[in-house]
Amino acid sequence: MINVITGEGGFYEVYKNSFNEISNATKEYEDGLKELQNNAQISFEEIGKGIDNTINETEELVNNNKELISSYEDSLDAVEDVINQLDRLVNKYKEAEEAAKNAAKEAYNY
C-alpha cells in the first residue's frame, strides 16, 4: 500500500510532477505578461486602476442621472398641477360667461 503512495508512479510522484507542471505554467504565464507589458509599454496594474476609476465615475453618473430624473419628475408634477388649476379656472370662466349670457338674455327679454 505504501508503494501506491510513495513508490514509482505512486500518488506522491504524480502529485510532485503535476505541481511542478503547474509551477512551470504559472511562471511562463507571468513571464508572458511581463513581456507583453514591456513590449506594449503598458501596466496591467494601471489599466486596472483606470477600470476601477471608470466604474466609480459611471456609478456617480448613474446616481446623478437618477437625481436629475427625480428633479424632472418633480417639475412635471408641478406643471401638471398648474395645468389642472388652469383647467379649473377656464371652467369657472366658462360658467361665468354662460351665466352672463343668460343674464343678458333675461334682461333683454324683460
C-alpha positions in Angstrom: 0.0 0.0 0.0 2.8 2.4 0.8 4.2 1.8 -2.7 1.0 3.1 -4.2 1.6 6.4 -2.3 5.4 6.8 -2.4 6.6 4.3 -4.9 7.4 4.8 -8.6 4.3 6.1 -10.3 2.6 6.5 -6.9 0.5 9.3 -5.7 3.4 11.4 -4.4 5.3 11.2 -7.6 2.3 12.1 -9.7 1.4 14.9 -7.3 5.0 16.3 -7.4 5.1 16.1 -11.2 1.7 17.8 -11.5 2.7 20.5 -9.0 5.9 21.2 -10.9 4.0 21.4 -14.2 1.6 23.9 -12.6 4.5 26.0 -11.3 6.2 26.0 -14.7 3.0 27.0 -16.4 2.4 29.8 -13.9 6.0 31.0 -14.4 5.6 31.0 -18.2 2.3 32.9 -17.9 3.8 35.5 -15.6 6.8 35.9 -17.9 4.5 36.3 -20.9 2.5 39.0 -19.1 5.7 40.8 -18.2 6.9 40.6 -21.8 3.6 41.9 -23.1 3.7 44.8 -20.7 7.2 45.7 -21.7 6.5 45.4 -25.5 3.3 47.3 -25.3 4.7 49.8 -22.7 1.6 49.3 -20.6 1.0 48.3 -17.0 -1.9 46.0 -16.2 -2.0 47.4 -12.7 -2.5 50.9 -14.1 -5.2 49.6 -16.5 -6.9 48.0 -13.5 -6.8 51.3 -11.6 -8.3 53.0 -14.7 -11.1 50.5 -14.9 -11.8 51.0 -11.2 -11.9 54.8 -11.7 -14.2 54.3 -14.7 -16.6 52.1 -12.7 -16.7 54.7 -9.9 -17.3 57.6 -12.3 -20.0 55.6 -14.1 -21.7 54.8 -10.8 -21.6 58.5 -9.9 -23.0 59.4 -13.3 -25.9 57.0 -12.8 -26.6 58.5 -9.4 -26.5 62.0 -10.8 -28.9 60.9 -13.6 -31.3 59.4 -11.0 -31.3 62.8 -9.2 -31.9 64.6 -12.4 -34.7 62.4 -13.4 -36.3 62.8 -10.0 -36.0 66.6 -10.4 -37.6 66.4 -13.8 -40.4 64.3 -12.4 -41.0 66.9 -9.7 -41.0 69.6 -12.3 -43.5 67.7 -14.4 -45.7 67.2 -11.3 -45.6 71.0 -10.7 -46.5 71.7 -14.4 -49.4 69.2 -14.2 -50.7 71.0 -11.1 -50.6 74.3 -12.9 -52.4 72.8 -15.9 -55.1 71.4 -13.6 -55.5 74.7 -11.9 -55.8 76.5 -15.3 -58.4 73.9 -16.4 -60.4 74.7 -13.2 -60.1 78.5 -13.9 -61.2 78.0 -17.5 -64.2 76.0 -16.4 -65.1 78.7 -13.9 -64.7 81.4 -16.6 -66.9 79.4 -19.0 -69.6 79.1 -16.2 -69.4 82.8 -15.5 -69.6 83.5 -19.3 -72.6 81.3 -19.6 -74.2 82.9 -16.6 -73.5 86.4 -18.0 -75.1 85.4 -21.4 -78.1 84.1 -19.7 -78.4 87.2 -17.5 -78.1 89.4 -20.6 -80.8 87.3 -22.4 -83.1 87.5 -19.4 -82.5 91.3 -19.2 -83.2 91.7 -22.9 -86.4 89.6 -22.6 -87.5 91.6 -19.6 
